[in-house]
Amino acid sequence: MGILRHYEKLLPLTYKTPRVNLEEGSTPLIELPRVGARLGIRLFGKFEGCNPSGSFKDRGMVLAVAKALEEGKRAVICASTGNTSASAAAYAASVGIPCFVLLPAGKVALGKLAQALMYGAKVIAVKGNFDRALELAREGAERTGCAMVNSVNPYRLIGQRSGAWEICDFLGRAPDIHAIPVGNAGNISAYWAGYNVYADMGKIKALPKMYGFQAEGAAPLVTNKPCPNPETIATAIRIGNPVSAHLAKAAVKESGGEFNSVTDQEILEAQKLLASEGGVFAEPASCAPLAGLMKLKRENRLPENILVTMILTGNGLKDPDTAMTQVGSPIEIDDTPEALMKVLCQN
Ligand code: AN7
């Protein structure tokens, strides 16, 4: 039914807020018994790749675009490592307003670029990294009056709280550990706020520990200082100066969690493991939490038999190029039963 209808009472809606809807949210919380057994925990992945534009960004974008319309804005603008742009472009298309997206040139996964262009956004490739593109987008919004729909827009994070509510509605409790990738640091902050809303309402008795995972080459929250030249294969989280760093730090501190980093190689191994033993294909950035949990396990820092949720923030289909570097090619055969049998009977 879409986030705005599903959580109408928990969101800042008025009778004037248009009920924008692409049927976002209600994504599956998938138990992953084979992967969980390796870790000695009960493991669930919330597959945000099932959202209409293929990532968690739709949860906040639907509210940000609805509020922009309510406030009389005529266009939206954002900077993005890819998923925000795909989401903004989709919602702008659905309500019929222009969308401008600023991307770090050459550093966005192909599927995301194709999405923004297909949805009809004006796509601008900036010769600089995401952090610079974000500064430019903010300036563009100020000078033109376009609605800024990056997570500096408070409605984005409010909409993204819905992910936490769905997890609690499904499990009847919060997880012991909530593991999540961290780029611009909005989503971890939104989940923490969401869990706290449910705790205040008495819907959950205990809060989770928030574990934020970054890529080693773009880990400003682990090193505790901005990273001027972020670099990682997980381009979605190739961010050096997260705008919501203060909120994310508070979430980790208040919950008794931690920030940690994982290497690109660990991310790729986790992506393959999640697909081949979980049946879920998530994009590289989304696999930083699994890589991080594996690391904690190796270090004997992961308690046994606890309930852990990881947020699988984006669909693996968005970045086939990276996936293909990790797998072999198909076995080509002549179009005969004999040739087929040779392959089928190879031990
Ligand atoms: C798949 O699209 O920042 O810590 O511009 O696409 O809330 O930023 C994407 C971020 C994790 C990090 N996983 O979330 C953008 C953008 C995926 C992402 C993150 C992103 P935040």
Residues whose N, C-alpha, C, O or C-beta is under 5 A from the ligand:
A	BS01	AN7	A79 S80 T81 G82 N83 T84 S85 P181 V182 G183 N184 A185 G186 N187 I188 A236 A285 S286 T313 G314
